[in-house]
Amino acid sequence: MPKYFVTGRVQPERANISFGPVTMTLDGGGTVVASCDASQITVLLDIPTLDGWITAKLAADDFANVVVGALGFSLGSGYWVELIQVTEEDGTPHVFGVRPGGDAPGETLGFEPHIEVFNRALRLSGRDVFFRLAVRDFLYGVTDETDCATYCYRAVEGIKAAFVLRSGIDRWDEMHAALRTDRETITTTIQDYADPVRHGNWINAKRTDRCIRWRMLVLTRHILLRYLNHVAPMEPTEHA
């Protein structure tokens, strides 16, 4: 049995994609095989250098996107890959959910209670295009390890653009003053990782891991929440 067995879907699932098996032999040793039936994709990894199931998921995601990307390009169709589970060689399964966790037990990006934040975010999204699309980018970053930094930085830039529209001056000062943010933290936590990728310079992209991506997401979430509190603070009845 291969060292890791990764399963998921090619979306949109209604496209009913089938192919494979497609095999790639790696220069450093090992093989990767992808196949798909009725949009259910399977990636088998036998790579001695993989150091864990999270790394296996990232490697499988890369290869699956190579194959599905080539197929979508050839057909002029917008397919994307959603990998759901990694199974180790001993049968241990790991399912990827939609809510990542931090280092502390029970730590998530959610709010408790969430309903008050939901109501205010819903109302603000309806009238503020910068907040609406920044939230969209943030959620893309939650689920996309490869482009997490790009999505997070674009979300932050979107909030900055909201202040630029009001002031008429293209600078960060108004956002920093209103939201108590600073340029250095944004640069070192997100922008330094996002810039090479945003400009297509993948060879110089800085490597990220789960902890680095978590810090990106936490900072982006804090900026979005501070903007929400700044523009749409809680009503007195919501405090009760």
Phi, psi and chi 1 to 4 in degrees:
 res  aa     phi    psi   chi1   chi2   chi3   chi4
   1 MET       -  138.5  176.6  179.9  178.6      -
   2 PRO   -59.6  160.9  -21.7   31.8      -      -
   3 LYS   -64.3  -38.2 -168.9  171.6 -176.8 -179.3
   4 TYR  -136.2  144.2  -66.0   98.6      -      -
   5 PHE  -126.6  113.0  179.3   86.9      -      -
   6 VAL  -117.2  132.0 -171.6      -      -      -
   7 THR  -126.9  155.8   55.0      -      -      -
   8 GLY  -177.3 -154.3      -      -      -      -
   9 ARG  -134.4  149.6  -60.2 -175.2 -179.1   95.4
  10 VAL   -94.1  121.5  175.6      -      -      -
  11 GLN  -102.2  150.3  -58.2  -73.7    9.5      -
  12 PRO   -69.7  136.0   25.4  -33.1      -      -
  13 GLU   -60.2  -28.9 -165.7  170.8    4.6      -
  14 ARG   -65.8  -12.5   63.0 -175.5  179.4  -82.4
  15 ALA   -67.9  -20.4      -      -      -      -
  16 ASN    57.4   54.6 -164.0   29.6      -      -
  17 ILE   -80.5  139.1  -61.2  -57.9      -      -
  18 SER  -139.6  139.5  -62.8      -      -      -
  19 PHE  -165.7  168.5   62.1   78.2      -      -
  20 GLY    98.8 -176.1      -      -      -      -
  21 PRO   -74.6  146.3   27.1  -33.5      -      -
  22 VAL  -113.4  123.2  178.9      -      -      -
  23 THR  -114.6  138.5  -56.9      -      -      -
  24 MET  -128.3  128.8  178.0  179.1  -71.1      -
  25 THR   -97.1  126.3  -59.0      -      -      -
  26 LEU   -87.1  147.9  -53.2  179.8      -      -
  27 ASP   -61.0  -38.4  -69.2  -21.3      -      -
  28 GLY   -82.5    3.7      -      -      -      -
  29 GLY   105.3  142.7      -      -      -      -
  30 GLY   105.2  167.2      -      -      -      -
  31 THR  -137.3  155.3   58.0      -      -      -
  32 VAL  -131.2  134.5 -173.9      -      -      -
  33 VAL  -129.3  129.2 -178.1      -      -      -
  34 ALA  -121.1  141.3      -      -      -      -
  35 SER  -146.7  159.3   59.4      -      -      -
  36 CYS  -146.8  135.9 -173.1      -      -      -
  37 ASP  -136.4  122.5 -178.8   46.6      -      -
  38 ALA    52.7   43.0      -      -      -      -
  39 SER    69.6    9.2  -68.9      -      -      -
  40 GLN   -98.3  110.1  -50.9  -56.1  -60.4      -
  41 ILE   -98.8  142.3 -169.8  167.4      -      -
  42 THR  -127.6  133.8  -59.9      -      -      -
  43 VAL  -124.5  123.4 -177.8      -      -      -
  44 LEU  -106.0  125.5  -50.7  178.6      -      -
  45 LEU  -118.5  124.4  -59.9  103.4      -      -
  46 ASP  -124.5   80.0 -171.9   -0.5      -      -
  47 ILE  -126.8  109.1  -53.9  173.9      -      -
  48 PRO   -60.3  -26.2  -22.5   33.2      -      -
  49 THR   -83.6   -7.1   55.7      -      -      -
  50 LEU   -65.3  133.9  -70.0  177.6      -      -
  51 ASP  -106.7   16.3   59.7    1.9      -      -
  52 GLY   161.2  172.0      -      -      -      -
  53 TRP   -71.8  -27.5   59.4  -88.6      -      -
  54 ILE   -68.6  -44.3  -66.2  178.1      -      -
  55 THR   -61.7  -38.0  -53.5      -      -      -
  56 ALA   -62.3  -40.0      -      -      -      -
  57 LYS   -63.2  -43.2 -168.5  -94.4 -174.2 -179.1
  58 LEU   -64.3  -41.7  -63.7  175.7      -      -
  59 ALA   -64.7  -42.4      -      -      -      -
  60 ALA   -64.3  -39.5      -      -      -      -
  61 ASP   -62.3  -43.6 -166.1   59.0      -      -
  62 ASP   -59.9  -48.4  -78.7  -16.0      -      -
  63 PHE   -68.8  -41.1 -175.9   62.7      -      -
  64 ALA   -60.1  -40.0      -      -      -      -
  65 ASN   -70.5  -29.4  -83.3  -70.3      -      -
  66 VAL   -60.4  -49.4  166.6      -      -      -
  67 VAL   -69.9  -50.0  179.3      -      -      -
  68 VAL   -68.0  -34.7  172.8      -      -      -
  69 GLY   -63.3  -43.6      -      -      -      -
  70 ALA   -63.7  -39.5      -      -      -      -
  71 LEU   -66.7  -45.8 -179.3   63.3      -      -
  72 GLY   -62.6  -39.9      -      -      -      -
  73 PHE   -63.1  -42.8  179.8   64.7      -      -
  74 SER   -66.9  -29.5   68.3      -      -      -
  75 LEU   -99.6   -5.3  -64.7  173.1      -      -
  76 GLY    64.3   38.0      -      -      -      -
  77 SER  -125.2  142.8  -59.5      -      -      -
  78 GLY   -89.2   81.6      -      -      -      -
  79 TYR   -96.5  153.1  -54.1  138.7      -      -
  80 TRP  -146.0  163.1   69.0   95.6      -      -
  81 VAL  -108.2  135.9  176.0      -      -      -
  82 GLU  -125.9  105.1  178.5 -169.0   20.1      -
  83 LEU   -89.1  136.7  -63.2 -177.4      -      -
  84 ILE  -114.7  -37.1  -62.3  170.0      -      -
  85 GLN  -143.0  141.2  178.8  171.2  -62.3      -
  86 VAL  -115.2  130.9  175.8      -      -      -
  87 THR  -115.8  126.3  -57.0      -      -      -
  88 GLU   -77.1  170.8  -62.3 -173.9   52.9      -
  89 GLU   -60.7  -30.8 -167.7  168.6   10.1      -
  90 ASP   -86.6    5.4   64.2    0.4      -      -
  91 GLY    95.5   -1.5      -      -      -      -
  92 THR   -70.5  121.3  -57.1      -      -      -
  93 PRO   -94.1  150.4   33.3  -31.8      -      -
  94 HIS  -135.2  115.2  -56.4  -84.0      -      -
  95 VAL   -99.5  132.6  177.3      -      -      -
  96 PHE   -92.0  118.0  -69.0   88.0      -      -
  97 GLY   -90.9 -164.2      -      -      -      -
  98 VAL  -107.0   -2.3  -63.9      -      -      -
  99 ARG  -123.0   99.9 -178.7 -174.2  -68.3  180.0
 100 PRO   -67.7  156.7   26.5  -34.6      -      -
 101 GLY  -117.9  154.0      -      -      -      -
 102 GLY   -88.7 -163.9      -      -      -      -
 103 ASP   -75.9  -33.5  -67.5  -30.1      -      -
 104 ALA   -78.3  145.3      -      -      -      -
 105 PRO   -57.2  129.8  -23.4   33.5      -      -
 106 GLY    77.4    2.7      -      -      -      -
 107 GLU   -76.5  124.5 -176.6 -178.7   17.2      -
 108 THR  -135.8 -179.9   74.3      -      -      -
 109 LEU   -90.2    0.8  -63.5  167.5      -      -
 110 GLY   -80.5  173.1      -      -      -      -
 111 PHE  -115.5  141.8  -59.8   93.8      -      -
 112 GLU  -128.5  121.7  -70.0  -64.6  -19.9      -
 113 PRO   -73.3  151.0   28.0  -33.6      -      -
 114 HIS   -88.6  -19.4   76.6  -80.5      -      -
 115 ILE   -63.7  -36.5 -167.2   64.6      -      -
 116 GLU   -66.2  -43.1  175.7  -89.2  -39.3      -
 117 VAL   -65.5  -41.8  174.7      -      -      -
 118 PHE   -56.7  -48.2  166.6   75.0      -      -
 119 ASN   -63.0  -44.7  -74.5  -30.3      -      -
 120 ARG   -68.9  -39.8  -73.5 -166.5  -66.9  135.5
 121 ALA   -64.9  -37.1      -      -      -      -
 122 LEU   -62.9  -47.0  177.2   63.5      -      -
 123 ARG   -66.2  -43.6  -68.3 -166.7  -65.8  -93.5
 124 LEU   -68.3  -38.8 -176.6   58.4      -      -
 125 SER   -60.5  -30.9  -66.7      -      -      -
 126 GLY   -70.1  -22.0      -      -      -      -
 127 ARG  -122.1   -4.7   67.6  176.6 -169.9  -93.1
 128 ASP  -127.5  102.7 -172.2  -36.0      -      -
 129 VAL   -66.1  -30.9   65.2      -      -      -
 130 PHE   -66.3  -45.5  -63.1  104.9      -      -
 131 PHE   -67.3  -43.5 -179.4   74.2      -      -
 132 ARG   -57.7  -47.5  178.2  167.7   69.7 -111.5
 133 LEU   -78.9  -26.2  -63.0 -176.7      -      -
 134 ALA   -66.6  -40.4      -      -      -      -
 135 VAL   -62.7  -42.2  167.3      -      -      -
 136 ARG   -59.0  -46.2 -175.6 -168.1   67.3  172.0
 137 ASP   -64.7  -40.8  -79.7  -25.0      -      -
 138 PHE   -57.8  -44.5  169.1   66.6      -      -
 139 LEU   -69.3  -33.2  -63.5  179.0      -      -
 140 TYR   -61.1  -41.8  -75.2  160.9      -      -
 141 GLY   -63.6  -32.2      -      -      -      -
 142 VAL   -61.0  -36.3  168.0      -      -      -
 143 THR  -104.1   -5.0   57.7      -      -      -
 144 ASP  -120.4   99.3 -168.5  -31.3      -      -
 145 GLU   -63.9  -38.6  -65.6   93.6  -14.9      -
 146 THR   -66.2  -43.5  -58.1      -      -      -
 147 ASP  -108.1   20.7  -73.5  -43.6      -      -
 148 CYS   -55.4  -48.0  178.5      -      -      -
 149 ALA   -63.3  -41.1      -      -      -      -
 150 THR   -61.7  -46.9  -59.6      -      -      -
 151 TYR   -66.1  -42.5  -74.4  126.5      -      -
 152 CYS   -63.2  -43.8  -74.8      -      -      -
 153 TYR   -67.7  -37.9 -169.5   63.2      -      -
 154 ARG   -65.8  -35.1 -168.1  166.2   70.9 -178.9
 155 ALA   -62.4  -44.7      -      -      -      -
 156 VAL   -65.6  -42.6  173.5      -      -      -
 157 GLU   -62.6  -33.2  -77.3 -167.7  -52.9      -
 158 GLY   -63.5  -41.3      -      -      -      -
 159 ILE   -66.8  -40.7  -62.1  -57.5      -      -
 160 LYS   -59.1  -40.6  174.8 -114.6 -172.8 -178.7
 161 ALA   -64.4  -30.4      -      -      -      -
 162 ALA   -63.1  -39.1      -      -      -      -
 163 PHE   -73.1  -34.9  -73.8   94.4      -      -
 164 VAL   -62.4  -41.0  169.9      -      -      -
 165 LEU   -59.7  -40.5  179.7   66.8      -      -
 166 ARG   -73.4  -38.6  -65.2 -176.4 -179.4   93.5
 167 SER   -88.2  -25.3   68.2      -      -      -
 168 GLY    77.6    7.7      -      -      -      -
 169 ILE  -121.8  125.3  -54.9  172.3      -      -
 170 ASP   -83.3   86.2 -170.6    2.5      -      -
 171 ARG  -155.0  169.5   62.8 -175.1 -174.3 -175.0
 172 TRP   -91.7  -12.2  -69.2   83.8      -      -
 173 ASP   -55.9  -44.5  -58.1   55.1      -      -
 174 GLU   -64.0  -41.2  -75.7   72.6   21.2      -
 175 MET   -64.4  -45.6 -173.1 -171.9   94.7      -
 176 HIS   -61.3  -41.7  -67.2  -34.3      -      -
 177 ALA   -66.5  -41.5      -      -      -      -
 178 ALA   -76.7  -36.9      -      -      -      -
 179 LEU  -106.0    0.0  -53.9 -174.2      -      -
 180 ARG    59.7   45.6  -55.2 -176.1  -50.2  -79.2
 181 THR  -107.4  171.9   55.2      -      -      -
 182 ASP  -144.5  150.1   67.0   88.7      -      -
 183 ARG   -64.6  -39.5 -165.0   74.9 -179.8   96.2
 184 GLU   -62.8  -43.2 -178.6  179.4   -1.3      -
 185 THR   -63.9  -43.5  -60.1      -      -      -
 186 ILE   -63.4  -40.6  -66.8  170.8      -      -
 187 THR   -66.1  -49.6  -62.3      -      -      -
 188 THR   -74.5  -28.9   56.8      -      -      -
 189 THR   -85.6  -35.1  -53.8      -      -      -
 190 ILE  -126.0  -54.7  -56.1  174.3      -      -
 191 GLN   -62.2  -39.6 -173.3  179.9    3.6      -
 192 ASP   -59.4  -28.8  -75.3  -12.0      -      -
 193 TYR   -87.2  -29.9  -63.6   91.3      -      -
 194 ALA   -81.5  -36.6      -      -      -      -
 195 ASP   -57.2  -50.0  -87.0   -3.7      -      -
 196 PRO   -59.5  -40.7  -23.3   35.3      -      -
 197 VAL   -69.0  -41.5  175.9      -      -      -
 198 ARG   -60.9  -29.6  -68.8 -166.6  -52.1  136.5
 199 HIS   -98.6   10.5  -60.9  -61.1      -      -
 200 GLY    75.9   12.1      -      -      -      -
 201 ASN   -94.4   67.3 -171.9    7.5      -      -
 202 TRP   -63.0  -29.2  -71.4   96.4      -      -
 203 ILE   -66.7  -26.3 -161.8   68.2      -      -
 204 ASN  -102.8    9.4  -72.8  -35.1      -      -
 205 ALA   -66.6  135.1      -      -      -      -
 206 LYS   -76.0  138.5  -63.2  177.9   66.3  173.7
 207 ARG   -69.5  143.8  -67.1 -177.7   63.9   86.4
 208 THR  -121.2  158.5   66.3      -      -      -
 209 ASP  -131.2 -176.4   57.1   25.6      -      -
 210 ARG   -59.4  -40.9 -174.6 -178.5   65.7   85.3
 211 CYS   -67.7  -40.5  -66.6      -      -      -
 212 ILE   -64.5  -45.3  -68.8  171.9      -      -
 213 ARG   -65.7  -35.2  -68.7 -170.3  -64.6  -87.9
 214 TRP   -62.1  -43.0  176.6 -103.9      -      -
 215 ARG   -63.7  -37.9  -71.3 -166.1  -68.7  -89.6
 216 MET   -59.9  -48.2  -67.1  178.8 -168.0      -
 217 LEU   -66.7  -39.8  -67.0  166.3      -      -
 218 VAL   -64.1  -44.4  167.8      -      -      -
 219 LEU   -63.6  -44.4  177.4   57.8      -      -
 220 THR   -61.5  -43.1  -53.9      -      -      -
 221 ARG   -60.5  -43.9  170.9 -172.1  178.6  -87.9
 222 HIS   -61.5  -41.3  -74.9  -17.6      -      -
 223 ILE   -65.5  -42.9  -68.6  172.2      -      -
 224 LEU   -62.8  -42.6  -70.2  171.5      -      -
 225 LEU   -65.8  -41.6  179.0   61.8      -      -
 226 ARG   -64.8  -37.2  -71.4  175.3 -178.8  176.1
 227 TYR   -66.4  -42.4 -178.5   75.0      -      -
 228 LEU   -59.5  -44.1  176.9   63.7      -      -
 229 ASN   -67.4  -32.2  -69.8  -21.7      -      -
 230 HIS   -73.0  -43.8  175.6   71.7      -      -
 231 VAL   -89.9  -35.5  177.6      -      -      -
 232 ALA  -133.2   68.9      -      -      -      -
 233 PRO   -64.7  161.5   24.1  -33.3      -      -
 234 MET   -63.1  139.3  -74.9 -169.1  -67.0      -
 235 GLU   -75.8  156.8  -60.4  -68.7  -21.7      -
 236 PRO   -53.3  -36.5  -27.4   34.9      -      -
 237 THR   -67.8  -25.5   55.0      -      -      -
 238 GLU   -77.5  -21.5  -67.4  175.2  -51.1      -
 239 HIS   -76.2  -26.5  -73.9  -81.2      -      -
 240 ALA   -69.3      -      -      -      -      -
